[in-house]
Amino acid sequence: MNENNSKLIGIEYIETSYDDTNIPKSYYCKLCDCKFNDSNGRDAHLKGKRHRLSYKVILFLFFLNFKIRLIDFLFLIRKKSIQIFKLIIIINHQVQNKIQMKQ
């Protein structure tokens, strides 16, 4: 899929700051800990690889019903993608072990 035509995902993680005249002055992505000064930067971030990967990991953790503090997760997201995939593998392994123990 072309980056310019990508759907904006995870916009619910964007906080908008307004000036005194109620015009947006900056945007902050709580998921990736990034700040943007205009909507073009925000939209480019929402279409980017890092944000999309972070969003997918959040969904993965949600569907596994794995409870992790958001601040801990944000720290982990700052790592390279390969480390995030290792985290997913570890979490999946732990969940599978818990499921087997219950049976």
BADOBA-611249 format. One record per atom (N, C-alpha, C): x, y, z; residue in three letters; atom name. Coordinates in steps of 0.2 Angstrom, whole numbers, m for minus. Example, Ala and Ser with C-alpha at 12.3 -4.5 7.8 and 13.67 -1.06 7.14 Angstrom:
2
<X 66, Y m28, Z 39, code ALA, site N> .
<X 62, Y m22, Z 39, code ALA, site CA> .
<X 66, Y m16, Z 39, code ALA, site C> .
<X 64, Y m11, Z 35, code SER, site N> .
<X 68, Y m5, Z 36, code SER, site CA> .
<X 64, Y 0, Z 39, code SER, site C> .
This chain:
103
<X 4, Y m6, Z 0, code MET, site N> .
<X 0, Y 0, Z 0, code MET, site CA> .
<X 4, Y 6, Z 0, code MET, site C> .
<X 3, Y 11, Z m4, code ASN, site N> .
<X 7, Y 17, Z m4, code ASN, site CA> .
<X 6, Y 21, Z 2, code ASN, site C> .
<X 11, Y 24, Z 5, code GLU, site N> .
<X 11, Y 28, Z 11, code GLU, site CA> .
<X 6, Y 34, Z 10, code GLU, site C> .
<X 6, Y 37, Z 5, code ASN, site N> .
<X 1, Y 43, Z 4, code ASN, site CA> .
<X m6, Y 41, Z 4, code ASN, site C> .
<X m8, Y 35, Z 2, code ASN, site N> .
<X m15, Y 32, Z 2, code ASN, site CA> .
<X m16, Y 29, Z 8, code ASN, site C> .
<X m12, Y 28, Z 13, code SER, site N> .
<X m13, Y 24, Z 19, code SER, site CA> .
<X m18, Y 27, Z 24, code SER, site C> .
<X m22, Y 23, Z 27, code LYS, site N> .
<X m27, Y 25, Z 31, code LYS, site CA> .
<X m24, Y 27, Z 38, code LYS, site C> .
<X m26, Y 32, Z 41, code LEU, site N> .
<X m23, Y 35, Z 47, code LEU, site CA> .
<X m26, Y 30, Z 53, code LEU, site C> .
<X m21, Y 26, Z 56, code ILE, site N> .
<X m23, Y 22, Z 61, code ILE, site CA> .
<X m20, Y 25, Z 68, code ILE, site C> .
<X m24, Y 23, Z 73, code GLY, site N> .
<X m22, Y 25, Z 80, code GLY, site CA> .
<X m22, Y 32, Z 81, code GLY, site C> .
<X m27, Y 36, Z 78, code ILE, site N> .
<X m28, Y 43, Z 79, code ILE, site CA> .
<X m30, Y 44, Z 86, code ILE, site C> .
<X m33, Y 39, Z 89, code GLU, site N> .
<X m36, Y 40, Z 96, code GLU, site CA> .
<X m30, Y 41, Z 101, code GLU, site C> .
<X m24, Y 40, Z 99, code TYR, site N> .
<X m18, Y 41, Z 104, code TYR, site CA> .
<X m15, Y 48, Z 103, code TYR, site C> .
<X m18, Y 52, Z 98, code ILE, site N> .
<X m16, Y 59, Z 97, code ILE, site CA> .
<X m19, Y 64, Z 102, code ILE, site C> .
<X m15, Y 67, Z 106, code GLU, site N> .
<X m18, Y 73, Z 110, code GLU, site CA> .
<X m17, Y 79, Z 106, code GLU, site C> .
<X m22, Y 84, Z 105, code THR, site N> .
<X m21, Y 90, Z 102, code THR, site CA> .
<X m21, Y 96, Z 107, code THR, site C> .
<X m16, Y 100, Z 107, code SER, site N> .
<X m16, Y 106, Z 111, code SER, site CA> .
<X m18, Y 112, Z 107, code SER, site C> .
<X m22, Y 116, Z 110, code TYR, site N> .
<X m25, Y 122, Z 107, code TYR, site CA> .
<X m22, Y 129, Z 109, code TYR, site C> .
<X m22, Y 134, Z 105, code ASP, site N> .
<X m20, Y 140, Z 108, code ASP, site CA> .
<X m26, Y 144, Z 111, code ASP, site C> .
<X m25, Y 150, Z 112, code ASP, site N> .
<X m30, Y 154, Z 115, code ASP, site CA> .
<X m37, Y 155, Z 111, code ASP, site C> .
<X m36, Y 155, Z 104, code THR, site N> .
<X m41, Y 156, Z 100, code THR, site CA> .
<X m44, Y 149, Z 98, code THR, site C> .
<X m42, Y 144, Z 101, code ASN, site N> .
<X m45, Y 137, Z 100, code ASN, site CA> .
<X m43, Y 134, Z 93, code ASN, site C> .
<X m37, Y 136, Z 91, code ILE, site N> .
<X m34, Y 133, Z 85, code ILE, site CA> .
<X m29, Y 128, Z 87, code ILE, site C> .
<X m28, Y 122, Z 84, code PRO, site N> .
<X m23, Y 117, Z 86, code PRO, site CA> .
<X m16, Y 120, Z 85, code PRO, site C> .
<X m12, Y 120, Z 90, code LYS, site N> .
<X m5, Y 122, Z 89, code LYS, site CA> .
<X 0, Y 117, Z 89, code LYS, site C> .
<X m2, Y 111, Z 92, code SER, site N> .
<X 3, Y 105, Z 92, code SER, site CA> .
<X m1, Y 99, Z 93, code SER, site C> .
<X 2, Y 93, Z 91, code TYR, site N> .
<X m1, Y 87, Z 92, code TYR, site CA> .
<X 5, Y 82, Z 96, code TYR, site C> .
<X 2, Y 78, Z 100, code TYR, site N> .
<X 7, Y 73, Z 103, code TYR, site CA> .
<X 4, Y 66, Z 103, code TYR, site C> .
<X 8, Y 61, Z 101, code CYS, site N> .
<X 6, Y 54, Z 100, code CYS, site CA> .
<X 8, Y 51, Z 107, code CYS, site C> .
<X 3, Y 49, Z 111, code LYS, site N> .
<X 5, Y 46, Z 117, code LYS, site CA> .
<X 8, Y 39, Z 116, code LYS, site C> .
<X 6, Y 36, Z 111, code LEU, site N> .
<X 9, Y 29, Z 109, code LEU, site CA> .
<X 16, Y 29, Z 108, code LEU, site C> .
<X 19, Y 34, Z 104, code CYS, site N> .
<X 26, Y 34, Z 102, code CYS, site CA> .
<X 30, Y 39, Z 105, code CYS, site C> .
<X 27, Y 44, Z 109, code ASP, site N> .
<X 30, Y 49, Z 113, code ASP, site CA> .
<X 33, Y 54, Z 108, code ASP, site C> .
<X 29, Y 56, Z 103, code CYS, site N> .
<X 32, Y 61, Z 98, code CYS, site CA> .
<X 27, Y 67, Z 98, code CYS, site C> .
<X 30, Y 73, Z 96, code LYS, site N> .
<X 26, Y 79, Z 96, code LYS, site CA> .
<X 27, Y 82, Z 89, code LYS, site C> .
<X 22, Y 85, Z 86, code PHE, site N> .
<X 21, Y 88, Z 80, code PHE, site CA> .
<X 18, Y 95, Z 80, code PHE, site C> .
<X 21, Y 99, Z 76, code ASN, site N> .
<X 18, Y 106, Z 76, code ASN, site CA> .
<X 13, Y 107, Z 71, code ASN, site C> .
<X 11, Y 103, Z 66, code ASP, site N> .
<X 6, Y 104, Z 62, code ASP, site CA> .
<X 3, Y 97, Z 60, code ASP, site C> .
<X m3, Y 98, Z 56, code SER, site N> .
<X m7, Y 92, Z 55, code SER, site CA> .
<X m3, Y 87, Z 50, code SER, site C> .
<X 1, Y 90, Z 45, code ASN, site N> .
<X 4, Y 86, Z 40, code ASN, site CA> .
<X 9, Y 82, Z 44, code ASN, site C> .
<X 13, Y 84, Z 49, code GLY, site N> .
<X 18, Y 80, Z 52, code GLY, site CA> .
<X 14, Y 75, Z 56, code GLY, site C> .
<X 8, Y 76, Z 59, code ARG, site N> .
<X 4, Y 71, Z 63, code ARG, site CA> .
<X 2, Y 66, Z 58, code ARG, site C> .
<X m1, Y 68, Z 52, code ASP, site N> .
<X m3, Y 63, Z 47, code ASP, site CA> .
<X 2, Y 58, Z 45, code ASP, site C> .
<X 8, Y 61, Z 43, code ALA, site N> .
<X 14, Y 58, Z 41, code ALA, site CA> .
<X 16, Y 52, Z 46, code ALA, site C> .
<X 16, Y 54, Z 53, code HIS, site N> .
<X 18, Y 50, Z 58, code HIS, site CA> .
<X 12, Y 44, Z 59, code HIS, site C> .
<X 6, Y 46, Z 58, code LEU, site N> .
<X 1, Y 41, Z 58, code LEU, site CA> .
<X 1, Y 36, Z 53, code LEU, site C> .
<X 4, Y 38, Z 47, code LYS, site N> .
<X 5, Y 33, Z 42, code LYS, site CA> .
<X 12, Y 29, Z 42, code LYS, site C> .
<X 16, Y 31, Z 46, code GLY, site N> .
<X 23, Y 29, Z 47, code GLY, site CA> .
<X 24, Y 22, Z 50, code GLY, site C> .
<X 29, Y 19, Z 48, code LYS, site N> .
<X 31, Y 12, Z 50, code LYS, site CA> .
<X 31, Y 11, Z 58, code LYS, site C> .
<X 34, Y 16, Z 61, code ARG, site N> .
<X 35, Y 15, Z 69, code ARG, site CA> .
<X 28, Y 16, Z 72, code ARG, site C> .
<X 24, Y 20, Z 70, code HIS, site N> .
<X 17, Y 21, Z 73, code HIS, site CA> .
<X 13, Y 15, Z 72, code HIS, site C> .
<X 13, Y 13, Z 66, code ARG, site N> .
<X 9, Y 7, Z 64, code ARG, site CA> .
<X 11, Y 1, Z 68, code ARG, site C> .
<X 18, Y 0, Z 68, code LEU, site N> .
<X 20, Y m6, Z 72, code LEU, site CA> .
<X 18, Y m5, Z 80, code LEU, site C> .
<X 19, Y 0, Z 82, code SER, site N> .
<X 17, Y 2, Z 89, code SER, site CA> .
<X 9, Y 0, Z 90, code SER, site C> .
<X 5, Y 2, Z 86, code TYR, site N> .
<X m2, Y 1, Z 86, code TYR, site CA> .
<X m3, Y m6, Z 85, code TYR, site C> .
<X 0, Y m10, Z 81, code LYS, site N> .
<X m1, Y m17, Z 80, code LYS, site CA> .
<X 1, Y m21, Z 87, code LYS, site C> .
<X 6, Y m19, Z 90, code VAL, site N> .
<X 8, Y m22, Z 96, code VAL, site CA> .
<X 3, Y m21, Z 102, code VAL, site C> .
<X 0, Y m15, Z 102, code ILE, site N> .
<X m5, Y m13, Z 107, code ILE, site CA> .
<X m11, Y m18, Z 106, code ILE, site C> .
<X m13, Y m18, Z 99, code LEU, site N> .
<X m19, Y m23, Z 98, code LEU, site CA> .
<X m17, Y m30, Z 100, code LEU, site C> .
<X m11, Y m32, Z 98, code PHE, site N> .
<X m9, Y m39, Z 100, code PHE, site CA> .
<X m10, Y m40, Z 108, code PHE, site C> .
<X m7, Y m35, Z 111, code LEU, site N> .
<X m7, Y m36, Z 119, code LEU, site CA> .
<X m14, Y m36, Z 121, code LEU, site C> .
<X m19, Y m32, Z 118, code PHE, site N> .
<X m26, Y m31, Z 120, code PHE, site CA> .
<X m29, Y m38, Z 119, code PHE, site C> .
<X m28, Y m40, Z 113, code PHE, site N> .
<X m32, Y m47, Z 112, code PHE, site CA> .
<X m29, Y m53, Z 116, code PHE, site C> .
<X m23, Y m52, Z 118, code LEU, site N> .
<X m21, Y m57, Z 123, code LEU, site CA> .
<X m23, Y m56, Z 130, code LEU, site C> .
<X m26, Y m51, Z 131, code ASN, site N> .
<X m28, Y m49, Z 138, code ASN, site CA> .
<X m22, Y m48, Z 142, code ASN, site C> .
<X m16, Y m46, Z 140, code PHE, site N> .
<X m10, Y m46, Z 143, code PHE, site CA> .
<X m10, Y m39, Z 146, code PHE, site C> .
<X m10, Y m38, Z 153, code LYS, site N> .
<X m10, Y m32, Z 156, code LYS, site CA> .
<X m2, Y m29, Z 157, code LYS, site C> .
<X m1, Y m24, Z 154, code ILE, site N> .
<X 5, Y m20, Z 155, code ILE, site CA> .
<X 4, Y m13, Z 156, code ILE, site C> .
<X 8, Y m10, Z 160, code ARG, site N> .
<X 7, Y m3, Z 161, code ARG, site CA> .
<X 9, Y 1, Z 155, code ARG, site C> .
<X 5, Y 6, Z 153, code LEU, site N> .
<X 7, Y 10, Z 147, code LEU, site CA> .
<X 14, Y 13, Z 147, code LEU, site C> .
<X 16, Y 15, Z 153, code ILE, site N> .
<X 22, Y 19, Z 153, code ILE, site CA> .
<X 28, Y 13, Z 152, code ILE, site C> .
<X 27, Y 7, Z 154, code ASP, site N> .
<X 32, Y 2, Z 153, code ASP, site CA> .
<X 32, Y 0, Z 145, code ASP, site C> .
<X 26, Y 0, Z 142, code PHE, site N> .
<X 26, Y m1, Z 135, code PHE, site CA> .
<X 29, Y 4, Z 131, code PHE, site C> .
<X 28, Y 10, Z 133, code LEU, site N> .
<X 31, Y 16, Z 129, code LEU, site CA> .
<X 38, Y 16, Z 129, code LEU, site C> .
<X 41, Y 14, Z 135, code PHE, site N> .
<X 48, Y 13, Z 135, code PHE, site CA> .
<X 51, Y 7, Z 130, code PHE, site C> .
<X 47, Y 2, Z 130, code LEU, site N> .
<X 49, Y m4, Z 126, code LEU, site CA> .
<X 48, Y m2, Z 118, code LEU, site C> .
<X 43, Y 2, Z 117, code ILE, site N> .
<X 42, Y 4, Z 110, code ILE, site CA> .
<X 48, Y 8, Z 107, code ILE, site C> .
<X 51, Y 12, Z 111, code ARG, site N> .
<X 57, Y 16, Z 109, code ARG, site CA> .
<X 63, Y 12, Z 106, code ARG, site C> .
<X 62, Y 5, Z 108, code LYS, site N> .
<X 68, Y 1, Z 105, code LYS, site CA> .
<X 67, Y m1, Z 98, code LYS, site C> .
<X 71, Y m4, Z 95, code LYS, site N> .
<X 71, Y m6, Z 88, code LYS, site CA> .
<X 65, Y m11, Z 87, code LYS, site C> .
<X 63, Y m12, Z 81, code SER, site N> .
<X 57, Y m16, Z 79, code SER, site CA> .
<X 59, Y m23, Z 81, code SER, site C> .
<X 65, Y m25, Z 80, code ILE, site N> .
<X 67, Y m32, Z 81, code ILE, site CA> .
<X 66, Y m34, Z 89, code ILE, site C> .
<X 67, Y m29, Z 93, code GLN, site N> .
<X 66, Y m30, Z 100, code GLN, site CA> .
<X 59, Y m31, Z 102, code GLN, site C> .
<X 55, Y m27, Z 98, code ILE, site N> .
<X 48, Y m27, Z 99, code ILE, site CA> .
<X 45, Y m34, Z 97, code ILE, site C> .
<X 47, Y m37, Z 92, code PHE, site N> .
<X 45, Y m44, Z 90, code PHE, site CA> .
<X 48, Y m49, Z 95, code PHE, site C> .
<X 54, Y m48, Z 98, code LYS, site N> .
<X 56, Y m52, Z 103, code LYS, site CA> .
<X 51, Y m52, Z 109, code LYS, site C> .
<X 49, Y m46, Z 111, code LEU, site N> .
<X 44, Y m45, Z 116, code LEU, site CA> .
<X 38, Y m49, Z 115, code LEU, site C> .
<X 35, Y m48, Z 108, code ILE, site N> .
<X 29, Y m52, Z 107, code ILE, site CA> .
<X 30, Y m59, Z 107, code ILE, site C> .
<X 36, Y m62, Z 105, code ILE, site N> .
<X 37, Y m69, Z 106, code ILE, site CA> .
<X 37, Y m71, Z 113, code ILE, site C> .
<X 40, Y m67, Z 117, code ILE, site N> .
<X 41, Y m69, Z 124, code ILE, site CA> .
<X 34, Y m69, Z 127, code ILE, site C> .
<X 30, Y m64, Z 126, code ILE, site N> .
<X 23, Y m63, Z 129, code ILE, site CA> .
<X 19, Y m69, Z 126, code ILE, site C> .
<X 19, Y m70, Z 120, code ASN, site N> .
<X 15, Y m76, Z 117, code ASN, site CA> .
<X 17, Y m83, Z 121, code ASN, site C> .
<X 23, Y m84, Z 122, code HIS, site N> .
<X 26, Y m90, Z 125, code HIS, site CA> .
<X 23, Y m90, Z 132, code HIS, site C> .
<X 23, Y m84, Z 136, code GLN, site N> .
<X 20, Y m84, Z 143, code GLN, site CA> .
<X 13, Y m86, Z 143, code GLN, site C> .
<X 9, Y m83, Z 138, code VAL, site N> .
<X 2, Y m84, Z 138, code VAL, site CA> .
<X 1, Y m91, Z 136, code VAL, site C> .
<X 4, Y m94, Z 131, code GLN, site N> .
<X 3, Y m101, Z 130, code GLN, site CA> .
<X 5, Y m106, Z 136, code GLN, site C> .
<X 10, Y m104, Z 140, code ASN, site N> .
<X 11, Y m108, Z 146, code ASN, site CA> .
<X 6, Y m108, Z 151, code ASN, site C> .
<X 3, Y m102, Z 152, code LYS, site N> .
<X m3, Y m101, Z 156, code LYS, site CA> .
<X m9, Y m105, Z 154, code LYS, site C> .
<X m10, Y m105, Z 147, code ILE, site N> .
<X m16, Y m109, Z 145, code ILE, site CA> .
<X m15, Y m116, Z 146, code ILE, site C> .
<X m9, Y m119, Z 145, code GLN, site N> .
<X m7, Y m126, Z 146, code GLN, site CA> .
<X m8, Y m128, Z 153, code GLN, site C> .
<X m6, Y m123, Z 158, code MET, site N> .
<X m6, Y m125, Z 165, code MET, site CA> .
<X m13, Y m125, Z 167, code MET, site C> .
<X m18, Y m121, Z 164, code LYS, site N> .
<X m25, Y m122, Z 166, code LYS, site CA> .
<X m28, Y m128, Z 164, code LYS, site C> .
<X m25, Y m131, Z 159, code GLN, site N> .
<X m29, Y m137, Z 156, code GLN, site CA> .
<X m27, Y m143, Z 159, code GLN, site C> .
